[in-house]
Structure formats: structure tokens, C-alpha cells
Amino acid sequence: MRVSDFDYRLPDALVARHPAEPRTSSRLLVVGREEVSDRRFADLPGYLRAGDLLVLNDTRVLRARLAGRKATGGRVEVFLERVEGSNRLLARVRASKGLRIGGEVELGAAVRGVCVGREGEFHRLELERPVTEVLERHGEVPLPPYLGRPAEPSDAERYQTVYAKRAGAVAAPTAGLHFDTAMLDRLAAAGVAVGTLTLHVGSGTYQPLRADDPAGHRMHGESVEVPERLCEQIEEARARGGRVVAVGTTCVRALETAARAGGRGAWSGTTHLFIRPGFEFRRVDALLTNFHQPRSTLLLLVAAFAGRDRVLGAYRHAVATGYRFLSFGDAMFLPERAP
């Protein structure tokens, strides 16, 4: 298996720069074993059934991008990876010249920060004020870099799921952006159970696979909490013959990490799980996801779930019929795993 086996042609015109309005108006490609069906996201309830369990990631996106200057005067951009304490954060720092340990930066309205260490390609910064306060007052919505546009006022609400609760992500779990509260209510009324977990998406979600052999790739770490109540709901769904339907690749990684680390019980910690073809799924039966970049870890995860040929065939169909791709794009529903 090579990373080049998961390449496809993505015309730039198909990258969605803005979300569809309203949320449920996106297109939905339903990918069965033998055929694909072109639908609207509003049709999703027709593909779920009473007894299924829909699993959502309730992480909330922080205003994770900060602009500032180094003490020497050069411009600097700080892109949060994770909050490590009241006044400490780990971040990617872009500057004309590298930021050294002990180097100072000024963020927002004269908020001083000092580089106190490194972790690989990330810088560890100590701020003179609480990180959450600085982000809320001076941070920008951290839109994916491939959108190629600055954040707009509407992004503060639209780059956030309607069920986001627990702040900590620097990227949205984008499969969830298609839901509105009315659809969630409609599913509940139809007998579809809803459970939540938390995976705080890190900036490493955009990290490319640099080598053609994926075996040497180490996934970025992301904080996960799979609560006891969700584990109970999974057992209840299994007992009544329902499916565990993961909304997004973040839910897949969280559920499958917990299955390996905690068995059937609750689990919390940091996941580095890299799901690629050959992976044995233990908890996820169906998957709702967006369309991902070529040669990405997310595309390999989807191919692991449904089969490479099936997924790439669906992607070719999506390109040919003008689906919208990536974070603000359309959705794909895979109702069953590959045999």
C-alpha cells in the first residue's frame, strides 16, 4: 500500500470556500456496495432507522489564530495546537525568522508571551494573561488553510456545530456542520438515539503524508473523552440490532481508540491512532463524513472503512457531478463497512 494509491484529481473550483445555507441544504452522496445515490443532506433520516445510535463530537472550536509581532519587530502568526494550562499553550508559530527559546512576542493588544520550549515543530508559549481570555478577545476563527481566505464574521457561527459544547478544538468536526437542531429533533422522534463524545481536533489534522509509505507516519496527538453513558448507549444499540453511526472521522478515531484502550468502558486520554486499510473496526458500523483531500490520513481512514476502490469510485463520481469538497463541502454516507 502506497500513499499514491489514494490520489485523485480535485479541481480547485470544487473546494467549497463558504458553507451551504441552510445547513441541511448540502448534497449527500450515499455510497452502497453496488451503487451510489445522489441525495440532499435533508434526506439523511431516510437512511437511518429506529434503534441506530448517532455519535456526535461535541468539541467547540476556539478562536485559535493570533496575529502579533516579535520583540524585534517582525510579524508573527500563532496558530494554537492545544491549551496546556491557564497561561500556557502549544502552537505553530510562523515568522520571517524562527522564534528561539526565550524569544518574546506581542499578541493582540499588547499581550506579552515568551517561548519557553519546543515540541517538534511546535512552540510552547507562556502568556502574561490567561490563554482563553487572550483567544476570546484577540483570536480569529481558525479556518483551514486550503480555503485561502480570511475569516468572516459569519464564520464564528458557521464553523461550529450546533451541538458544540466543550471548547478545545482548533478545527471543526466538519461532518457535523450539516446538522441543525430541527434535524436532530426529527431523528430523535424517529427513534434514532444520539450520543456524544469529545475529541479536540488539532491543527495536525491538516498535516500531509510526506512519504509514499504510510507505515512511517506518526499521527498528531488529540485529546479524547469517551464517556460511560456513550458506552452504555453503544451496548444498548447492539442489543436492539441498531448500528453505531459515527458522524465524522473524529468520532471514528475516538471510538476505535477507546475500544482498544478501554475495552467496552469509558476512556479518556490522547490518541495517536492512524487508521488505514487493513484496520479492524470494533465499534463503528456506519459513517457520515465530508470529502477529504487527496493523499490525506482522513481519506485513508475512509478507505479503510469502506474499501479503497469503492471510495475512490465514489470520489470520481463526486468530482464528475460537481459535489463541493472539504470542510465546507458536501457529505457522504457509508451505511456499512466493507466486508
N, C-alpha and C positions, 0 to 999 in steps of 0.2 A: 504494500500500500504506500502510495506517494501522495504528497500534498497536491501535486499537479493533477492527480486524478479527480480533484474536486474543484476544478476550474470551470468557469463558464463566462460567456460574454455578457457583460452588464452595460448597456448603453447609459451614458450619463443622464440622458433625458428621462430615464425611468427612475432615477433616485428622487424620492419624494422630499422636497425641500420644506413643505408645510403639511400639517395633518389634514385629513379629510374632515369635513364638517357636515352633519354632526358626527360624533364619534362612531356610531354604528353604521355609517354610510360607506365604509371601506368595502372593497371587494374581498371575497373569501374563496380560495381555491380548495376544494375538498378532494383529497388525494386518496383514492381507494387502491386496492391491489391491482385492479384491471383497468381503471379509467379515472379521469379527473373530471370534476364538475365545476363550472363557473357559477358562483353564487354571490350574494351580498352578505356582509357580516350579520345583518339583521336576521338571516336565515339560520344562524348557528343553533338556536334552540331546537330546530327540527332534526339536528344530528346528535343531540344529547337525549338521554332518556331518564325516566324516573329511576332513581337508585344510583345514578352516577354521582361521583364526587368531583367537583371542580376545585382545583387547588390554585390559589392566588398568592402572589408575593406582595406583601403589604409594605414593602420598603418605601420610604419617601426620599425624593431627590433633594439634596442640599444645593444651595447656590454656591457651587464648588469651584468657580473660576474667579480668580482675583487678579487685578492688574496693579502694578506698582513700579517702584524703582529701587535699584540698589543704592547703597550709601554712596557709591562712586558716581551715581547719576544715570547709569544705563537702565533702560526699560527692562521689566521682568514680568513674566506671567506665571502665576502659581495655580496649578490645577490639582485640587485635593485628591488624594488617594483614600485616606481614611483619617478620622479623628482619633488621636491616641491618648488624649487626656484633656483636661479643662483648657489648657493653653498650648497644647502640643498637637501638631499634625504632621502627616507624611504626605508629600506631594511631588508631582513632576514640576520642575522649575525650568522655564525657558528664558534664556538671557543671551545677550550678544557674547558675553564671556561667562564661563562657568562660575557658579556660586560655590565658594570654598567654605569649609567648616570655620565658623567664627564670623563669616560674612553677614552683613546686615542688609535687610530690605525694609522698605516702607510701603505698606499696603493701605489702600483706601485713603481715608482722611488721617494721615499721619499715625498709622498703627505700626509700631516697630516690631520686627521679627528678626530672629537670629538663627542661622543654620547651626544646629548642634550635632549633626551627624548625617550619615548616608546609609541607605539600604538599597544596594544595587543601583538602579537608575533613579531612585527617589531620594529627595532631600527631607530631612527631619527638621522642622522649624518650631521654635519656641516663640510664642507671641506674648506681648505685654498685656493683652486683653483676651477674654475667653474666645475660643475658636468659633463657637456657634454664634456669638454676638457679632464677630467680625464678618462671618459669612452672610448673615442675615442683613447686615447694614451695607456691606460693600461688595458682596459677591454677585456674580452673574449666573443665570441658568446655564449649566454646562452642556450645551448642545454637542452632539457628535461632530468630530472634526470633518467628516466627509460631507456634511451638509453645506459647508463652505459659506456660511452666512452668520452674522452676529445674532445674538438672542434678541427677540422682540418682546414687548410687554405681554402678548398673548401666550408666549411660551411658558411663563410662570405657572399657568394653569394647565396648558395642553401637554406639556412634557411631564405630566404627573398622572398617575391613575386616579380614578375617582375613589378608590378604596385605600390610597396611600395613608399610612398612619405613623410608621416608625422611621424617623429621619436617620439617614446614614449613607444613602447611595449617592454616587456621582454620575450615574447613568440610569435611565428609566428601564424597568422591565417592560419592554415595548409591546409585547403581545397583549398586555393588559390595557393599553391605551384605547383599544377599540370598545371597551365596555362602558356603558353608562349605568346609572342606578336603576333606570327602568328595566333594562335587560336583566340585570341581576335579580330584580324582583320577579320578573317574568319566569326566570329559570327556577327560582325557589318555589314559585306557585306550581310549577310543573313537576315538582318532586326531585329536582336536582339539588343535592347538598353542596354547600360551599364551605371550604376550609381555607385557612391561611397559614403561611409560614413567612419567615423573613430571610432574605438574602440581600445584603447590602452590596449592590453592584459596584465594582471598582473600575477605574479607568483602564485597567488591563484588559477589559472586555474588547477593547479596540486593538490589542496587541497582535500583530500579524505573526503568522507562522513563517519564520525566516528561513528554515531549511526544508528541503523536499521530503526528508524523512521525519514524520511527526513524532516518532518514538522519543526523540531527544528534547521535545518541547516540554517546558515546565509551566503549568498554568499559574497565573497570579492567584494570590490568596484572597478569599472573600468570606466575610463573616456570615454565619448561618445560624438560625434557630428554628428547629422543627419542634413545635410544642406537643405536649402529651395529648391534648384534645384532638389535634390533627391525626395523630397516630391511632387514636380510638376511632375517628371517623373513617380512616382507611380500613380498619378491621371490620367496621360496620358495613362499608360498601362492599368489601369482599364477601361478607356473609350473605348479602342480599343479591349477589351476582352483578353488582354495578362495576363500572370502570373508574379507575383513578385517572382523571383528565388533567394534565399539567398545563397551566397557562404560561407558556414561555420556557425557554431553555434554563432560566434561573431556577424555576421550580423543579425541573428535571435534575439539575445538579444537586440541589438541596436534598431532594427526596432520595436520590440514589446514594449520596454521601451518607445520609443518616442510616440507610438500610445496611451499609457496610460497616459503619462505625458504631451504631447503636442498636442494630437488630430491628425489632419491631417497636422499640420505645423511643421516647423523646431524645433529642440530641442537639447540642449547640457547640460551636467551635469554628475553626477556619477550614474551608475546603480548598483543596488544590486539584480536585478531581478533573481529569481530562477524559471526556467521553468521546470515543472514536469507534469506527466499525470494528466489530468483534466483541464489543462490550455486552455484558449480560445484564439486562434490565430486571430489577426486582420489584419495583413499586409502580412504575408508570405504565399505563395501558393505552393512553391516547394523548396526543399532543396538539396544542394550538400554538402557532409560532408565526413570526414575521418572516420575510425573505431576507437572507443574510448575504454578506459579502462573499465573493469568490475566495476560495482557499483559506477560509477562516475556521477557527475552532468551533464556532457555532454551526457552520454548515456541516462539519464533520459529525457533530453531535446529532443533528437531524438525520444525516445519512446512516448513522449507527442505529437510530431508532427505526427507520422505515426502509432502509436499503439504498445503496448508492444509486443504482440505475433508476429506481422508482423516483427518488428525489430529484436527480438531475434531469430526468424526463419532465417532471413537473415544473422545474425551473425554466426549461426551454419553452414549455407551453406558456408560462407566465410572461416571459420576455416577448414571445411572438404575439401575445394578445394584449400587451400593454399594461400589465399589472404595475403597481407602484412599489418600489423596493426600499428596504432598510427601515430605520427607526420609525419614520412617519408614514411608512408604506402600508400595503395591504397585508392580509393574513392568509395563512394556510392551515387547514385542519387535517390531521392524520389520525383517523379513527381507530387505528390498530397498529401494533408493531409488526415489523417484518417477521415472517416465520423463521 
